[in-house]
Amino acid sequence: MEIDIPEVVAEVRAVLDRYETALMSNDIPTLEALFWDDPRTIRFGVGEILVGMEAIRRFRRAQTGGYQRRERLEVLITTFGRDVAVTNIVYRRVATGMIGRETKIMARIPGLGFRVVSAHVSLNEAGTPVRR
């Protein structure tokens, strides 16, 4: 299996960028479309545990006020072959300085392209460094 095929990494990055744009503009249809429409899809958020696309839809549709602005500090993408990717984003909430971490597992779904099959979001205190 090839790791980090450049065109696959670019494809996944494009999905992440599309997701970020939709998140910042509260574009609910796009946010929903980028998740795998399946009862096994998972999203663990800062304050919620969502199992299944129906739970994710209900959560998204309740977010009428939009999301807190954030600045990406780091984007890490690893692809496995042509059909699986793991992404990690470290970001800072603009208003509070809180550091957020977001992990997505994506799979290429036939006829749809890459979709999020599992996501996890968490927050840390402001000033938490990225260490290598």
Phi and psi in degrees as a GROMACS rama.xvg file:
@    title "Ramachandran Plot"
@    xaxis  label "Phi"
@    yaxis  label "Psi"
@TYPE xy
-86.7477  138.784  GLU-2
-105.648  135.596  ILE-3
58.235  51.3615  ASP-4
-62.8187  122.688  ILE-5
-52.2818  -42.9895  PRO-6
-71.59  -26.8912  GLU-7
-74.6048  -42.2709  VAL-8
-57.876  -43.7112  VAL-9
-63.4698  -39.1173  ALA-10
-64.2116  -43.2712  GLU-11
-66.6636  -41.5329  VAL-12
-59.5764  -39.1223  ARG-13
-63.5508  -38.5838  ALA-14
-65.1662  -44.4371  VAL-15
-59.1336  -43.6371  LEU-16
-65.515  -39.0243  ASP-17
-64.5008  -41.1881  ARG-18
-61.8119  -45.5043  TYR-19
-61.4678  -44.3738  GLU-20
-60.6822  -44.5441  THR-21
-66.0166  -38.9326  ALA-22
-63.1458  -46.0469  LEU-23
-70.8901  -22.5716  MET-24
-104.426  5.20388  SER-25
53.5574  43.9661  ASN-26
-82.8142  85.511  ASP-27
-59.7642  -45.844  ILE-28
-57.7252  -40.2362  PRO-29
-70.3287  -43.3096  THR-30
-57.6978  -44.2555  LEU-31
-66.0037  -40.8471  GLU-32
-65.8774  -25.4127  ALA-33
-82.7322  -6.00467  LEU-34
-97.8332  149.021  PHE-35
-66.9272  125.981  TRP-36
-82.3173  84.4013  ASP-37
-154.644  147.499  ASP-38
-66.2846  -13.5153  PRO-39
-90.4844  -5.16728  ARG-40
-70.0114  139.733  THR-41
-127.352  140.883  ILE-42
-137.64  111.383  ARG-43
-98.858  112.579  PHE-44
-99.0228  -173.593  GLY-45
-60.6457  -39.5176  VAL-46
-129.488  14.5549  GLY-47
-142.753  151.973  GLU-48
-121.899  110.319  ILE-49
-115.01  120.019  LEU-50
-118.446  119.158  VAL-51
97.9501  146.654  GLY-52
-63.5818  -30.8953  MET-53
-64.081  -40.5899  GLU-54
-65.6751  -38.9509  ALA-55
-64.7809  -43.1046  ILE-56
-59.4084  -47.3394  ARG-57
-59.6676  -42.4996  ARG-58
-61.8155  -51.1035  PHE-59
-58.3217  -46.0034  ARG-60
-68.1297  -18.3476  ARG-61
-84.2826  -9.92066  ALA-62
-86.991  60.8638  GLN-63
-71.1429  -24.6835  THR-64
-83.8059  -4.61754  GLY-65
84.5082  -171.953  GLY-66
-113.86  155.909  TYR-67
-66.5014  136.63  GLN-68
-59.5157  144.706  ARG-69
-144.522  158.1  ARG-70
-119.42  123.253  GLU-71
-71.1313  130.156  ARG-72
-98.6876  -33.4955  LEU-73
-157.024  140.452  GLU-74
-125.648  122.319  VAL-75
-119.714  128.446  LEU-76
-129.999  130.542  ILE-77
-128.359  127.717  THR-78
-111.784  147.939  THR-79
-122.033  105.693  PHE-80
67.9815  -148.014  GLY-81
-105.447  -0.407748  ARG-82
-126.866  -2.93363  ASP-83
-135.327  139.174  VAL-84
-143.656  148.4  ALA-85
-121.078  128.448  VAL-86
-122.808  144.756  THR-87
-135.389  130.289  ASN-88
-121.622  133.784  ILE-89
-109.356  128.969  VAL-90
-138.74  166.097  TYR-91
-121.217  129.151  ARG-92
-72.0051  126.416  ARG-93
-61.1524  -45.3592  VAL-94
-70.2402  -33.5216  ALA-95
-115.424  -17.0819  THR-96
78.9873  -2.13446  GLY-97
-59.0518  141.63  MET-98
-94.2877  127.754  ILE-99
-110.676  152.449  GLY-100
-129.956  135.698  ARG-101
-136.576  120.939  GLU-102
-114.991  134.413  THR-103
-128.802  136.53  LYS-104
-104.617  127.476  ILE-105
-120.264  148.439  MET-106
-133.434  146.302  ALA-107
-77.5063  117.296  ARG-108
-97.9375  124.999  ILE-109
-51.4766  130.094  PRO-110
82.1287  -8.26416  GLY-111
-121.221  -26.3424  LEU-112
90.8785  -161.86  GLY-113
-71.0305  134.407  PHE-114
-133.936  149.493  ARG-115
-73.4194  126.114  VAL-116
-107.243  -19.8935  VAL-117
-154.58  136.263  SER-118
-138.889  147.17  ALA-119
-141.275  128.972  HIS-120
-125.59  136.252  VAL-121
-146.054  161.634  SER-122
-120.574  148.16  LEU-123
-124.995  170.193  ASN-124
-67.2744  157.238  GLU-125
-58.4908  142.446  ALA-126
87.1819  1.12123  GLY-127
-63.1133  123.051  THR-128
-80.6106  155.005  PRO-129
-87.2679  124.495  VAL-130
-117.073  147.294  ARG-131
